[in-house]
Amino acid sequence: MTSHNKHLQHLDEIAREAHAGNYARVGVLSTGERLYVAVASGRMRELASGDSIAYAVDRIGPVWMAHMLEQWRSERQPLDNGETAVSHAGVTEERPAATPPSSIQDPMVRSLMVVAAVRGYYLHALPGGTFAVYRKAGSSIEPVAAWTSWKEVAELCGAGPNVTLRAALERDGFAWPADPDAFLADYYKSS
């Protein structure tokens, strides 16, 4: 394991503590390290309230962001009481793009991730039901947008008030994957 990977694992440990509401080890971090921990843990408000997500993503850089996506993509966002967000039940994929769901386990978020992936985007859930959007460019991942609502990502992918995510995908000549979960696993693993 390289010293670079060890350093990122160390930051991931601190981010897990921050995710749980323990900020004791954050004070000694550099600005870039603090921003990494803040974004990864979903604690921007608490750890970097004066910084924008765009500034944070730029400061963190593509290599650390790629590592963060790999390590944190399935983490739920923390609530103010230290617990994590719970997904909404009973939502189907065919609901038109309108209401933002609250967690990565939500079927609507999974559908949004599929549509975004087919179009070449990567999504990372952020606090408040928002997303950071990235696009794969060769061997790197470049930021596209941050603090983007579910509706804005759906619109970026061609959906709208009367057009479902799947319908937008098929309208534009893309095929819906036979096994969406396997497709997402392969897509995000290749990043």
PyMOL commands that place a pseudoatom at each C-alpha (Angstrom):
pseudoatom trace, name=CA, resn=MET, resi=1, chain=A, elem=C, hetatm=0, pos=[0.000, 0.000, 0.000]
pseudoatom trace, name=CA, resn=THR, resi=2, chain=A, elem=C, hetatm=0, pos=[1.382, 3.393, -0.959]
pseudoatom trace, name=CA, resn=SER, resi=3, chain=A, elem=C, hetatm=0, pos=[1.766, 6.230, 1.518]
pseudoatom trace, name=CA, resn=HIS, resi=4, chain=A, elem=C, hetatm=0, pos=[-0.817, 8.152, -0.566]
pseudoatom trace, name=CA, resn=ASN, resi=5, chain=A, elem=C, hetatm=0, pos=[-3.390, 5.374, 0.006]
pseudoatom trace, name=CA, resn=LYS, resi=6, chain=A, elem=C, hetatm=0, pos=[-2.501, 5.198, 3.712]
pseudoatom trace, name=CA, resn=HIS, resi=7, chain=A, elem=C, hetatm=0, pos=[-3.067, 8.932, 3.989]
pseudoatom trace, name=CA, resn=LEU, resi=8, chain=A, elem=C, hetatm=0, pos=[-6.493, 8.695, 2.324]
pseudoatom trace, name=CA, resn=GLN, resi=9, chain=A, elem=C, hetatm=0, pos=[-7.431, 5.767, 4.581]
pseudoatom trace, name=CA, resn=HIS, resi=10, chain=A, elem=C, hetatm=0, pos=[-6.437, 7.910, 7.575]
pseudoatom trace, name=CA, resn=LEU, resi=11, chain=A, elem=C, hetatm=0, pos=[-8.720, 10.692, 6.285]
pseudoatom trace, name=CA, resn=ASP, resi=12, chain=A, elem=C, hetatm=0, pos=[-11.497, 8.136, 5.770]
pseudoatom trace, name=CA, resn=GLU, resi=13, chain=A, elem=C, hetatm=0, pos=[-11.161, 7.109, 9.449]
pseudoatom trace, name=CA, resn=ILE, resi=14, chain=A, elem=C, hetatm=0, pos=[-11.526, 10.743, 10.517]
pseudoatom trace, name=CA, resn=ALA, resi=15, chain=A, elem=C, hetatm=0, pos=[-14.458, 11.170, 8.101]
pseudoatom trace, name=CA, resn=ARG, resi=16, chain=A, elem=C, hetatm=0, pos=[-16.229, 8.158, 9.635]
pseudoatom trace, name=CA, resn=GLU, resi=17, chain=A, elem=C, hetatm=0, pos=[-15.842, 9.745, 13.056]
pseudoatom trace, name=CA, resn=ALA, resi=18, chain=A, elem=C, hetatm=0, pos=[-17.159, 13.057, 11.704]
pseudoatom trace, name=CA, resn=HIS, resi=19, chain=A, elem=C, hetatm=0, pos=[-20.064, 11.234, 10.049]
pseudoatom trace, name=CA, resn=ALA, resi=20, chain=A, elem=C, hetatm=0, pos=[-20.965, 10.003, 13.539]
pseudoatom trace, name=CA, resn=GLY, resi=21, chain=A, elem=C, hetatm=0, pos=[-20.731, 13.550, 14.927]
pseudoatom trace, name=CA, resn=ASN, resi=22, chain=A, elem=C, hetatm=0, pos=[-17.227, 13.332, 16.447]
pseudoatom trace, name=CA, resn=TYR, resi=23, chain=A, elem=C, hetatm=0, pos=[-15.073, 16.204, 15.138]
pseudoatom trace, name=CA, resn=ALA, resi=24, chain=A, elem=C, hetatm=0, pos=[-12.195, 15.873, 17.617]
pseudoatom trace, name=CA, resn=ARG, resi=25, chain=A, elem=C, hetatm=0, pos=[-9.540, 14.943, 15.024]
pseudoatom trace, name=CA, resn=VAL, resi=26, chain=A, elem=C, hetatm=0, pos=[-10.555, 17.473, 12.367]
pseudoatom trace, name=CA, resn=GLY, resi=27, chain=A, elem=C, hetatm=0, pos=[-8.866, 20.531, 13.886]
pseudoatom trace, name=CA, resn=VAL, resi=28, chain=A, elem=C, hetatm=0, pos=[-5.321, 19.502, 12.932]
pseudoatom trace, name=CA, resn=LEU, resi=29, chain=A, elem=C, hetatm=0, pos=[-6.106, 18.888, 9.257]
pseudoatom trace, name=CA, resn=SER, resi=30, chain=A, elem=C, hetatm=0, pos=[-5.016, 21.075, 6.373]
pseudoatom trace, name=CA, resn=THR, resi=31, chain=A, elem=C, hetatm=0, pos=[-7.715, 22.872, 4.380]
pseudoatom trace, name=CA, resn=GLY, resi=32, chain=A, elem=C, hetatm=0, pos=[-7.749, 20.218, 1.649]
pseudoatom trace, name=CA, resn=GLU, resi=33, chain=A, elem=C, hetatm=0, pos=[-7.860, 17.392, 4.182]
pseudoatom trace, name=CA, resn=ARG, resi=34, chain=A, elem=C, hetatm=0, pos=[-10.659, 19.110, 6.146]
pseudoatom trace, name=CA, resn=LEU, resi=35, chain=A, elem=C, hetatm=0, pos=[-12.656, 19.582, 2.943]
pseudoatom trace, name=CA, resn=TYR, resi=36, chain=A, elem=C, hetatm=0, pos=[-12.167, 15.913, 2.029]
pseudoatom trace, name=CA, resn=VAL, resi=37, chain=A, elem=C, hetatm=0, pos=[-13.454, 14.869, 5.456]
pseudoatom trace, name=CA, resn=ALA, resi=38, chain=A, elem=C, hetatm=0, pos=[-16.349, 17.352, 5.271]
pseudoatom trace, name=CA, resn=VAL, resi=39, chain=A, elem=C, hetatm=0, pos=[-17.572, 16.198, 1.850]
pseudoatom trace, name=CA, resn=ALA, resi=40, chain=A, elem=C, hetatm=0, pos=[-16.984, 12.483, 2.467]
pseudoatom trace, name=CA, resn=SER, resi=41, chain=A, elem=C, hetatm=0, pos=[-18.787, 12.540, 5.814]
pseudoatom trace, name=CA, resn=GLY, resi=42, chain=A, elem=C, hetatm=0, pos=[-21.666, 14.716, 4.647]
pseudoatom trace, name=CA, resn=ARG, resi=43, chain=A, elem=C, hetatm=0, pos=[-20.690, 17.324, 7.249]
pseudoatom trace, name=CA, resn=MET, resi=44, chain=A, elem=C, hetatm=0, pos=[-19.979, 20.387, 5.082]
pseudoatom trace, name=CA, resn=ARG, resi=45, chain=A, elem=C, hetatm=0, pos=[-22.262, 22.533, 7.249]
pseudoatom trace, name=CA, resn=GLU, resi=46, chain=A, elem=C, hetatm=0, pos=[-20.376, 21.596, 10.400]
pseudoatom trace, name=CA, resn=LEU, resi=47, chain=A, elem=C, hetatm=0, pos=[-16.801, 21.421, 9.089]
pseudoatom trace, name=CA, resn=ALA, resi=48, chain=A, elem=C, hetatm=0, pos=[-16.623, 23.861, 6.182]
pseudoatom trace, name=CA, resn=SER, resi=49, chain=A, elem=C, hetatm=0, pos=[-19.615, 26.153, 6.460]
pseudoatom trace, name=CA, resn=GLY, resi=50, chain=A, elem=C, hetatm=0, pos=[-17.821, 29.032, 4.741]
pseudoatom trace, name=CA, resn=ASP, resi=51, chain=A, elem=C, hetatm=0, pos=[-16.822, 26.996, 1.691]
pseudoatom trace, name=CA, resn=SER, resi=52, chain=A, elem=C, hetatm=0, pos=[-18.934, 26.107, -1.339]
pseudoatom trace, name=CA, resn=ILE, resi=53, chain=A, elem=C, hetatm=0, pos=[-19.135, 22.527, -2.568]
pseudoatom trace, name=CA, resn=ALA, resi=54, chain=A, elem=C, hetatm=0, pos=[-17.636, 23.643, -5.881]
pseudoatom trace, name=CA, resn=TYR, resi=55, chain=A, elem=C, hetatm=0, pos=[-14.632, 25.081, -4.026]
pseudoatom trace, name=CA, resn=ALA, resi=56, chain=A, elem=C, hetatm=0, pos=[-14.352, 21.894, -1.963]
pseudoatom trace, name=CA, resn=VAL, resi=57, chain=A, elem=C, hetatm=0, pos=[-14.465, 19.593, -4.995]
pseudoatom trace, name=CA, resn=ASP, resi=58, chain=A, elem=C, hetatm=0, pos=[-11.879, 21.711, -6.810]
pseudoatom trace, name=CA, resn=ARG, resi=59, chain=A, elem=C, hetatm=0, pos=[-9.617, 21.857, -3.750]
pseudoatom trace, name=CA, resn=ILE, resi=60, chain=A, elem=C, hetatm=0, pos=[-9.939, 18.112, -3.090]
pseudoatom trace, name=CA, resn=GLY, resi=61, chain=A, elem=C, hetatm=0, pos=[-8.938, 17.307, -6.681]
pseudoatom trace, name=CA, resn=PRO, resi=62, chain=A, elem=C, hetatm=0, pos=[-9.824, 14.450, -9.031]
pseudoatom trace, name=CA, resn=VAL, resi=63, chain=A, elem=C, hetatm=0, pos=[-7.600, 11.749, -7.486]
pseudoatom trace, name=CA, resn=TRP, resi=64, chain=A, elem=C, hetatm=0, pos=[-8.941, 12.211, -3.962]
pseudoatom trace, name=CA, resn=MET, resi=65, chain=A, elem=C, hetatm=0, pos=[-12.509, 12.624, -5.310]
pseudoatom trace, name=CA, resn=ALA, resi=66, chain=A, elem=C, hetatm=0, pos=[-12.209, 9.322, -7.190]
pseudoatom trace, name=CA, resn=HIS, resi=67, chain=A, elem=C, hetatm=0, pos=[-11.039, 7.639, -3.972]
pseudoatom trace, name=CA, resn=MET, resi=68, chain=A, elem=C, hetatm=0, pos=[-13.900, 9.278, -2.056]
pseudoatom trace, name=CA, resn=LEU, resi=69, chain=A, elem=C, hetatm=0, pos=[-16.462, 8.005, -4.561]
pseudoatom trace, name=CA, resn=GLU, resi=70, chain=A, elem=C, hetatm=0, pos=[-15.098, 4.492, -4.227]
pseudoatom trace, name=CA, resn=GLN, resi=71, chain=A, elem=C, hetatm=0, pos=[-15.113, 4.570, -0.419]
pseudoatom trace, name=CA, resn=TRP, resi=72, chain=A, elem=C, hetatm=0, pos=[-18.248, 6.604, 0.319]
pseudoatom trace, name=CA, resn=ARG, resi=73, chain=A, elem=C, hetatm=0, pos=[-20.715, 6.129, -2.550]
pseudoatom trace, name=CA, resn=SER, resi=74, chain=A, elem=C, hetatm=0, pos=[-23.090, 3.919, -0.577]
pseudoatom trace, name=CA, resn=GLU, resi=75, chain=A, elem=C, hetatm=0, pos=[-23.025, 5.871, 2.702]
pseudoatom trace, name=CA, resn=ARG, resi=76, chain=A, elem=C, hetatm=0, pos=[-26.215, 7.528, 3.828]
pseudoatom trace, name=CA, resn=GLN, resi=77, chain=A, elem=C, hetatm=0, pos=[-26.110, 11.142, 4.857]
pseudoatom trace, name=CA, resn=PRO, resi=78, chain=A, elem=C, hetatm=0, pos=[-26.038, 11.871, 8.591]
pseudoatom trace, name=CA, resn=LEU, resi=79, chain=A, elem=C, hetatm=0, pos=[-28.884, 13.672, 10.324]
pseudoatom trace, name=CA, resn=ASP, resi=80, chain=A, elem=C, hetatm=0, pos=[-28.282, 16.366, 12.932]
pseudoatom trace, name=CA, resn=ASN, resi=81, chain=A, elem=C, hetatm=0, pos=[-28.660, 13.815, 15.743]
pseudoatom trace, name=CA, resn=GLY, resi=82, chain=A, elem=C, hetatm=0, pos=[-25.855, 11.589, 14.417]
pseudoatom trace, name=CA, resn=GLU, resi=83, chain=A, elem=C, hetatm=0, pos=[-28.218, 9.015, 12.900]
pseudoatom trace, name=CA, resn=THR, resi=84, chain=A, elem=C, hetatm=0, pos=[-28.433, 8.438, 9.153]
pseudoatom trace, name=CA, resn=ALA, resi=85, chain=A, elem=C, hetatm=0, pos=[-31.203, 9.227, 6.711]
pseudoatom trace, name=CA, resn=VAL, resi=86, chain=A, elem=C, hetatm=0, pos=[-33.816, 6.543, 6.081]
pseudoatom trace, name=CA, resn=SER, resi=87, chain=A, elem=C, hetatm=0, pos=[-35.109, 5.834, 2.592]
pseudoatom trace, name=CA, resn=HIS, resi=88, chain=A, elem=C, hetatm=0, pos=[-38.719, 6.375, 1.563]
pseudoatom trace, name=CA, resn=ALA, resi=89, chain=A, elem=C, hetatm=0, pos=[-40.713, 3.179, 1.021]
pseudoatom trace, name=CA, resn=GLY, resi=90, chain=A, elem=C, hetatm=0, pos=[-43.013, 2.317, -1.854]
pseudoatom trace, name=CA, resn=VAL, resi=91, chain=A, elem=C, hetatm=0, pos=[-41.601, 4.633, -4.545]
pseudoatom trace, name=CA, resn=THR, resi=92, chain=A, elem=C, hetatm=0, pos=[-41.434, 3.142, -8.042]
pseudoatom trace, name=CA, resn=GLU, resi=93, chain=A, elem=C, hetatm=0, pos=[-39.089, 3.936, -10.909]
pseudoatom trace, name=CA, resn=GLU, resi=94, chain=A, elem=C, hetatm=0, pos=[-41.851, 5.139, -13.188]
pseudoatom trace, name=CA, resn=ARG, resi=95, chain=A, elem=C, hetatm=0, pos=[-42.759, 8.191, -11.055]
pseudoatom trace, name=CA, resn=PRO, resi=96, chain=A, elem=C, hetatm=0, pos=[-42.069, 11.368, -13.094]
pseudoatom trace, name=CA, resn=ALA, resi=97, chain=A, elem=C, hetatm=0, pos=[-39.081, 13.475, -12.045]
pseudoatom trace, name=CA, resn=ALA, resi=98, chain=A, elem=C, hetatm=0, pos=[-40.386, 15.867, -9.397]
pseudoatom trace, name=CA, resn=THR, resi=99, chain=A, elem=C, hetatm=0, pos=[-39.768, 14.985, -5.731]
pseudoatom trace, name=CA, resn=PRO, resi=100, chain=A, elem=C, hetatm=0, pos=[-36.212, 14.426, -4.481]
pseudoatom trace, name=CA, resn=PRO, resi=101, chain=A, elem=C, hetatm=0, pos=[-35.740, 11.198, -2.502]
pseudoatom trace, name=CA, resn=SER, resi=102, chain=A, elem=C, hetatm=0, pos=[-33.568, 11.243, 0.590]
pseudoatom trace, name=CA, resn=SER, resi=103, chain=A, elem=C, hetatm=0, pos=[-31.153, 8.323, 0.359]
pseudoatom trace, name=CA, resn=ILE, resi=104, chain=A, elem=C, hetatm=0, pos=[-29.085, 6.164, -1.914]
pseudoatom trace, name=CA, resn=GLN, resi=105, chain=A, elem=C, hetatm=0, pos=[-31.220, 3.104, -1.083]
pseudoatom trace, name=CA, resn=ASP, resi=106, chain=A, elem=C, hetatm=0, pos=[-34.305, 4.833, -2.467]
pseudoatom trace, name=CA, resn=PRO, resi=107, chain=A, elem=C, hetatm=0, pos=[-35.518, 3.183, -5.703]
pseudoatom trace, name=CA, resn=MET, resi=108, chain=A, elem=C, hetatm=0, pos=[-35.796, 6.618, -7.325]
pseudoatom trace, name=CA, resn=VAL, resi=109, chain=A, elem=C, hetatm=0, pos=[-32.145, 7.362, -6.603]
pseudoatom trace, name=CA, resn=ARG, resi=110, chain=A, elem=C, hetatm=0, pos=[-31.140, 3.955, -7.963]
pseudoatom trace, name=CA, resn=SER, resi=111, chain=A, elem=C, hetatm=0, pos=[-33.088, 4.731, -11.160]
pseudoatom trace, name=CA, resn=LEU, resi=112, chain=A, elem=C, hetatm=0, pos=[-31.484, 8.168, -11.370]
pseudoatom trace, name=CA, resn=MET, resi=113, chain=A, elem=C, hetatm=0, pos=[-28.060, 6.560, -10.956]
pseudoatom trace, name=CA, resn=VAL, resi=114, chain=A, elem=C, hetatm=0, pos=[-28.826, 4.105, -13.787]
pseudoatom trace, name=CA, resn=VAL, resi=115, chain=A, elem=C, hetatm=0, pos=[-29.967, 6.847, -16.159]
pseudoatom trace, name=CA, resn=ALA, resi=116, chain=A, elem=C, hetatm=0, pos=[-26.995, 9.041, -15.249]
pseudoatom trace, name=CA, resn=ALA, resi=117, chain=A, elem=C, hetatm=0, pos=[-24.556, 6.136, -15.685]
pseudoatom trace, name=CA, resn=VAL, resi=118, chain=A, elem=C, hetatm=0, pos=[-25.948, 5.204, -19.110]
pseudoatom trace, name=CA, resn=ARG, resi=119, chain=A, elem=C, hetatm=0, pos=[-25.327, 8.833, -20.109]
pseudoatom trace, name=CA, resn=GLY, resi=120, chain=A, elem=C, hetatm=0, pos=[-21.767, 8.743, -18.730]
pseudoatom trace, name=CA, resn=TYR, resi=121, chain=A, elem=C, hetatm=0, pos=[-22.295, 10.491, -15.381]
pseudoatom trace, name=CA, resn=TYR, resi=122, chain=A, elem=C, hetatm=0, pos=[-21.362, 9.458, -11.847]
pseudoatom trace, name=CA, resn=LEU, resi=123, chain=A, elem=C, hetatm=0, pos=[-23.476, 10.612, -8.905]
pseudoatom trace, name=CA, resn=HIS, resi=124, chain=A, elem=C, hetatm=0, pos=[-22.435, 11.092, -5.291]
pseudoatom trace, name=CA, resn=ALA, resi=125, chain=A, elem=C, hetatm=0, pos=[-25.145, 11.729, -2.699]
pseudoatom trace, name=CA, resn=LEU, resi=126, chain=A, elem=C, hetatm=0, pos=[-24.618, 14.881, -0.638]
pseudoatom trace, name=CA, resn=PRO, resi=127, chain=A, elem=C, hetatm=0, pos=[-26.515, 16.264, 2.367]
pseudoatom trace, name=CA, resn=GLY, resi=128, chain=A, elem=C, hetatm=0, pos=[-30.070, 17.457, 1.920]
pseudoatom trace, name=CA, resn=GLY, resi=129, chain=A, elem=C, hetatm=0, pos=[-30.960, 15.045, -0.883]
pseudoatom trace, name=CA, resn=THR, resi=130, chain=A, elem=C, hetatm=0, pos=[-28.560, 16.718, -3.317]
pseudoatom trace, name=CA, resn=PHE, resi=131, chain=A, elem=C, hetatm=0, pos=[-25.870, 15.243, -5.554]
pseudoatom trace, name=CA, resn=ALA, resi=132, chain=A, elem=C, hetatm=0, pos=[-22.429, 15.930, -6.916]
pseudoatom trace, name=CA, resn=VAL, resi=133, chain=A, elem=C, hetatm=0, pos=[-22.332, 15.031, -10.610]
pseudoatom trace, name=CA, resn=TYR, resi=134, chain=A, elem=C, hetatm=0, pos=[-19.164, 13.842, -12.335]
pseudoatom trace, name=CA, resn=ARG, resi=135, chain=A, elem=C, hetatm=0, pos=[-18.376, 12.753, -15.898]
pseudoatom trace, name=CA, resn=LYS, resi=136, chain=A, elem=C, hetatm=0, pos=[-15.757, 10.224, -16.877]
pseudoatom trace, name=CA, resn=ALA, resi=137, chain=A, elem=C, hetatm=0, pos=[-13.230, 11.813, -19.233]
pseudoatom trace, name=CA, resn=GLY, resi=138, chain=A, elem=C, hetatm=0, pos=[-10.735, 9.209, -20.370]
pseudoatom trace, name=CA, resn=SER, resi=139, chain=A, elem=C, hetatm=0, pos=[-9.050, 7.858, -17.269]
pseudoatom trace, name=CA, resn=SER, resi=140, chain=A, elem=C, hetatm=0, pos=[-10.133, 10.731, -15.018]
pseudoatom trace, name=CA, resn=ILE, resi=141, chain=A, elem=C, hetatm=0, pos=[-13.389, 11.822, -13.441]
pseudoatom trace, name=CA, resn=GLU, resi=142, chain=A, elem=C, hetatm=0, pos=[-14.278, 15.505, -13.813]
pseudoatom trace, name=CA, resn=PRO, resi=143, chain=A, elem=C, hetatm=0, pos=[-16.784, 17.439, -11.694]
pseudoatom trace, name=CA, resn=VAL, resi=144, chain=A, elem=C, hetatm=0, pos=[-19.866, 18.663, -13.575]
pseudoatom trace, name=CA, resn=ALA, resi=145, chain=A, elem=C, hetatm=0, pos=[-22.104, 20.081, -10.841]
pseudoatom trace, name=CA, resn=ALA, resi=146, chain=A, elem=C, hetatm=0, pos=[-22.514, 20.049, -7.073]
pseudoatom trace, name=CA, resn=TRP, resi=147, chain=A, elem=C, hetatm=0, pos=[-25.394, 20.500, -4.632]
pseudoatom trace, name=CA, resn=THR, resi=148, chain=A, elem=C, hetatm=0, pos=[-27.632, 19.508, -7.536]
pseudoatom trace, name=CA, resn=SER, resi=149, chain=A, elem=C, hetatm=0, pos=[-31.195, 18.511, -6.694]
pseudoatom trace, name=CA, resn=TRP, resi=150, chain=A, elem=C, hetatm=0, pos=[-32.704, 15.202, -7.755]
pseudoatom trace, name=CA, resn=LYS, resi=151, chain=A, elem=C, hetatm=0, pos=[-34.950, 17.094, -10.154]
pseudoatom trace, name=CA, resn=GLU, resi=152, chain=A, elem=C, hetatm=0, pos=[-31.983, 18.958, -11.710]
pseudoatom trace, name=CA, resn=VAL, resi=153, chain=A, elem=C, hetatm=0, pos=[-30.075, 15.703, -12.276]
pseudoatom trace, name=CA, resn=ALA, resi=154, chain=A, elem=C, hetatm=0, pos=[-33.208, 14.121, -13.780]
pseudoatom trace, name=CA, resn=GLU, resi=155, chain=A, elem=C, hetatm=0, pos=[-33.556, 17.122, -16.116]
pseudoatom trace, name=CA, resn=LEU, resi=156, chain=A, elem=C, hetatm=0, pos=[-29.853, 16.849, -17.028]
pseudoatom trace, name=CA, resn=CYS, resi=157, chain=A, elem=C, hetatm=0, pos=[-30.677, 13.271, -18.054]
pseudoatom trace, name=CA, resn=GLY, resi=158, chain=A, elem=C, hetatm=0, pos=[-33.669, 14.359, -20.147]
pseudoatom trace, name=CA, resn=ALA, resi=159, chain=A, elem=C, hetatm=0, pos=[-36.554, 13.634, -17.746]
pseudoatom trace, name=CA, resn=GLY, resi=160, chain=A, elem=C, hetatm=0, pos=[-39.215, 16.154, -16.803]
pseudoatom trace, name=CA, resn=PRO, resi=161, chain=A, elem=C, hetatm=0, pos=[-42.612, 16.575, -15.152]
pseudoatom trace, name=CA, resn=ASN, resi=162, chain=A, elem=C, hetatm=0, pos=[-44.315, 14.299, -17.690]
pseudoatom trace, name=CA, resn=VAL, resi=163, chain=A, elem=C, hetatm=0, pos=[-41.332, 12.189, -18.769]
pseudoatom trace, name=CA, resn=THR, resi=164, chain=A, elem=C, hetatm=0, pos=[-40.032, 9.409, -16.535]
pseudoatom trace, name=CA, resn=LEU, resi=165, chain=A, elem=C, hetatm=0, pos=[-36.358, 8.606, -16.217]
pseudoatom trace, name=CA, resn=ARG, resi=166, chain=A, elem=C, hetatm=0, pos=[-36.733, 5.389, -18.193]
pseudoatom trace, name=CA, resn=ALA, resi=167, chain=A, elem=C, hetatm=0, pos=[-38.840, 7.036, -20.902]
pseudoatom trace, name=CA, resn=ALA, resi=168, chain=A, elem=C, hetatm=0, pos=[-36.219, 9.796, -21.305]
pseudoatom trace, name=CA, resn=LEU, resi=169, chain=A, elem=C, hetatm=0, pos=[-33.492, 7.194, -21.665]
pseudoatom trace, name=CA, resn=GLU, resi=170, chain=A, elem=C, hetatm=0, pos=[-35.408, 5.160, -24.242]
pseudoatom trace, name=CA, resn=ARG, resi=171, chain=A, elem=C, hetatm=0, pos=[-36.570, 8.281, -26.116]
pseudoatom trace, name=CA, resn=ASP, resi=172, chain=A, elem=C, hetatm=0, pos=[-32.937, 9.214, -26.659]
pseudoatom trace, name=CA, resn=GLY, resi=173, chain=A, elem=C, hetatm=0, pos=[-32.040, 5.785, -28.062]
pseudoatom trace, name=CA, resn=PHE, resi=174, chain=A, elem=C, hetatm=0, pos=[-30.526, 4.225, -24.950]
pseudoatom trace, name=CA, resn=ALA, resi=175, chain=A, elem=C, hetatm=0, pos=[-31.548, 0.816, -23.635]
pseudoatom trace, name=CA, resn=TRP, resi=176, chain=A, elem=C, hetatm=0, pos=[-32.572, 0.249, -20.038]
pseudoatom trace, name=CA, resn=PRO, resi=177, chain=A, elem=C, hetatm=0, pos=[-30.154, -2.326, -18.522]
pseudoatom trace, name=CA, resn=ALA, resi=178, chain=A, elem=C, hetatm=0, pos=[-31.589, -5.826, -18.043]
pseudoatom trace, name=CA, resn=ASP, resi=179, chain=A, elem=C, hetatm=0, pos=[-30.154, -5.918, -14.508]
pseudoatom trace, name=CA, resn=PRO, resi=180, chain=A, elem=C, hetatm=0, pos=[-29.825, -2.311, -13.239]
pseudoatom trace, name=CA, resn=ASP, resi=181, chain=A, elem=C, hetatm=0, pos=[-28.031, -3.265, -9.997]
pseudoatom trace, name=CA, resn=ALA, resi=182, chain=A, elem=C, hetatm=0, pos=[-25.421, -5.348, -11.829]
pseudoatom trace, name=CA, resn=PHE, resi=183, chain=A, elem=C, hetatm=0, pos=[-25.019, -2.558, -14.397]
pseudoatom trace, name=CA, resn=LEU, resi=184, chain=A, elem=C, hetatm=0, pos=[-24.389, 0.011, -11.644]
pseudoatom trace, name=CA, resn=ALA, resi=185, chain=A, elem=C, hetatm=0, pos=[-21.957, -2.278, -9.831]
pseudoatom trace, name=CA, resn=ASP, resi=186, chain=A, elem=C, hetatm=0, pos=[-19.945, -2.762, -13.028]
pseudoatom trace, name=CA, resn=TYR, resi=187, chain=A, elem=C, hetatm=0, pos=[-20.143, 0.907, -13.984]
pseudoatom trace, name=CA, resn=TYR, resi=188, chain=A, elem=C, hetatm=0, pos=[-18.953, 2.254, -10.638]
pseudoatom trace, name=CA, resn=LYS, resi=189, chain=A, elem=C, hetatm=0, pos=[-16.336, -0.482, -10.246]
pseudoatom trace, name=CA, resn=SER, resi=190, chain=A, elem=C, hetatm=0, pos=[-14.748, 0.585, -13.542]
pseudoatom trace, name=CA, resn=SER, resi=191, chain=A, elem=C, hetatm=0, pos=[-14.277, 4.157, -12.299]
for i in range(1, 191): cmd.bond("trace and resi %d" % i, "trace and resi %d" % (i + 1))
show_as sticks, trace
zoom trace
